[in-house]
Amino acid sequence: MLRRYGAELSSPSKAALSDAVREVFHEDLAGITEGDYVEHGAASLRYGFDEGPMYVIEITRSGNASFEQWADQDYRHELGPSVTRPVNEKKALELWLMLSKGEIENIRAYFR
């Protein structure tokens, strides 16, 4: 299972993405403090290629999604400004599913 506090997972399933989004929006994990939630206040999904480009959607605990576009995997050359929009849990999952399928034009359209 993909976790907000866990390691990277290559090619996460729809179920893993759904679990991760739920964890961001519903902070009810046993043994986790408010400080832990603040420190790990977001989760992100990346889609890209070894030689670039790379796309990132980060979902925050406050219900914002940001979209970033990079020329490389090292986050050195940004292809455009980061765009942030408010999202609910359903929209956050929808965006991550689009990104996992490489539907970059649909994502760009949403963040315009």
N, C-alpha and C positions, 0 to 999 in steps of 0.2 A: 504494500500500500504506500502511495506517495504521501509524505508527511510535510507539513509546514516546517518542522524542525529537523527533517531528515536529509539524507544525501540526495544527490541528483539521480534521476531516473530517466534513462534513455527510452524514448518512444512510449510514454505512459498511455495506458488504456483510458477509455472513456470513464470507467469506474474509478480509476486512480485520480483522474482530473476532477471528477465530481467530489470525491472524498477530500481532495486538497482545497477545493473552493469552499466546501462546507466548513472545513477547519478554519478558514480565514474569517468567514462570516459568523460562525457559532463557536465562541471561545469557551468551550466547556470540557476540555480535556482534564482528566483526573491528575492532580498533582502539579498543574501548571499555574503559576502565579500571574498576577496582573503585570508585574515587571517582566516576566518571560514574554507575555503577549506584546508588550510595548517594544521589547528588544527585537522580537521577530514579528514585526507588524505587517508583513507582506509576504507574498509568494509570487514567483514568476515562472513563466514558461518561455523557452527559447526555441526558435526554429531557424535552422540555417545550414550552411555548408562549410566545409573545411576552409576553403579559400574565400568565403563570404558570398553573398551578404548574409546577415543574421538579423532576425526580428525577435523582439522581446515584448511580452505583455506582462506587466506586473499588476497584481490585484492587492489593494491595501485593506487593512482591517476597518478603515473608515468608509469603504465602499467606493473607491476610485480605481479606475483602470488607466494605466499609462502604456502607450505604444511607442517603442523605440526602434529605429532602423540603423543598422551598423554595416559598414563595409567589410568588417573583419570580425573574427571570433574573440579578439582581444579588447574590444570596446575602445579602440583608439581613434577610429574615423567614423564619426556620426554622419549618416546620410541625410538627416533632417532633424528638426527640433522634436523633442518628446512632446506628445500630445496626451492630455489627461481628460477623462470624462467620468462622471459618476455612473456607477453600475449597481444593479442588484445582483443577487446570487445567480439567478437564472441567466442574465446577460453575461456575467463573468464566465460562466461555464460555456456558454455559446461562443464567446470570443476565443477562449482557449481551445475549444474543439475546432474552430475555423483555423486557428494558427497551427494546430497539430496536423491538419490536412494540407497546410501550405496555401490556404486561401487568402493570400496577401492583399489582393485587390479589394476583396470584400471587407477586410479589416481596415484598409486605408479609407474606404468609403465611410465606414462607421466613425472613424476618428477625424474626418474632415470637418 
